[in-house]
C-alpha cells in the first residue's frame, strides 16, 4: 500500500470516528446519586400518601411518598405511583436536584431551589422554614398538609404515617 492509500485510510478512519461521535454523546439526565448519598447516621424516614397536581388544568395524581431527611439539611423525596417513581427530589443547604423518570427529564442547580417545583420546597416548609413568595402552605386538622404554587397551580397534598 502506497503513502497516498495510507493517508486515505487514515482520513477514512477519522471520518468514521467523527461520524460516530454523535452516537456516543448526548444529553444526560441527572441521577439522584449525583447530588449526595443517603447513607450514614441521622436519617429520618417518613412514609405517606400524596396527591400531586403538576399545574392548573391537570388532574391530580395519587401515590405513595417517601421522605428521608438528615439534620444537616439534606433531604430526599420520592413520589411513587406503583410500579414507577414519578418524582425524585433532593435538596441540601447548597444544591438541589429534581427528576421526572417517566419523562426522562431532570434539573439540578446550586443555591435556593427554583419556585417552579413545589417538591423542592416541601421539606423546608414542613420543618418550619419560610416559603418563597407565591407559595401557600396549610396544615390540616387531621395531620395532613397542602403546599401550593399559586402562580402555576402545582400542588402537593398529603400526610405521613406514624
N, C-alpha and C positions, 0 to 999 in steps of 0.2 A: 504494500500500500504506500503510495507516494505522500509527500508532505501536504498536498492540497486535499487529498482524501482524508487525511488525519485531521486537518482543520475543519473540514465539513462535518465529520462525525462528532468532533468536539462541539461545534456550534449546534448541531442537532441535539446533542445531549443537553446543552444549556437551555435550548428552546423547550425541550421536553420537561426539564425541571421547572422552568418559568411557567409553562402551561399548567403544570400540576399544582403550583403554589396556591391558587385559589381554592383548590380542593382540600388543602391541608390547613388553611387558615379560616378565620371566620369569627363571628361574634360568640363570645362565651357568656352564658348566663351565670351570675354568681351562685355559688353553692353556700348553704348555711354554714358549712365548716370554714368558709373563708374569713368570717369575722372573728369568731372565738369558739373554743370548745366548752361544752357544758360538763366538765369533769372537775372533780375535786370537792372539798368540803364546803358546806354552807348553802347548797342549793335547796330551794323550797319548791316543791312540785304541787301544782293545783290542777285539778281536772274538773271540767264542767261542760255546759252546753251553751251554744250561742246561736243567734240569728244575725246574719250579715246581709246588709243591703249595700252593694257596691256603689250605687249612686241613685239619684232620683229617677223614677220611672222603671227601675229594675226590680224584679221580685226578690224577696228575702230568701236566703239560703240557710237552712238549719244544719247544724252539725256538732261534732264534739270539739272541745277546745282543751288544749294543754298549755299551761304557762309554767315555765321554770325560771325562777329569779334568784339572784345572788345578792347579798348585802353590798357587794362592791359596785352595784349598779347595772350589772349585766342581766339581760332578760331575753328569753326565747318564748315566742307564742306560736303555736301551731293550730290552725283551724282545719278540721278534717271532716270530709263527707265521705264515709266509707265507700269505696276502698282507697281513696286518694286524699292527699293533703291539697287543700285549695289555697291556703295562705301559710307562709312561713315567714316570721318576722323576728329580727334580732336587733336589740339596742344595747348600747353601752354608754358610758358617760361621754364618749368622744365619737362614736361611729354608729351607723345604722345600716340595716340590710333588710330588704323585703323581696320575697319571691312568690310567684304565682305559677306553680308547677304545671297545671293543666294548659296554660298558655305558653309555657317555656319562656317566661319573662321574669326578669329580676332587676332591681335597682339597689345601689348602695352609695353611701356617702359619709362625709365627716361632719361633725357639728350636730346641731339640732336636727331632728328628723323633719322632713317636709310636711306641710299641712295636708298634702294630697292623700296620705294614707293614715286613716284612723288607727289601724292596728299598731302602728309605731308609737302611738301616744297612750295606748291602753294601760300598760304597766305603770307609767308615770302618774296618771290620774288616779289609779287605784291605790297608790301609796301616798297620795296627797299632794303631788306636785301640781303646779299651775299649768293649765292648758293654754295653747296659743289662742289668740283671738279668732273667733269664728267657730269655735267648738262649744258644744253643750254637753254637760255630764250630769246625770242624776242617779242617786242611789234609791232603790226601791224598798218598800217595807218588808218584802219577802226575802231580802238579802241580795237580790239581783241588782243590776246596774244597766245604764244605757249611755253610750258615747256616740255623739253625732257631729259630723262636719256639716254645719248649717248651710254652707255655700254649695257643696257638691251633693248633699243629701246622703252621703255614705253614713251608715250607722252600724254599730256593733252593740247588740244587746244580749246579756247573758247572766250566768251565775256560776259559781264554783261550788262543788260539793264539800261536805265537811271533811 
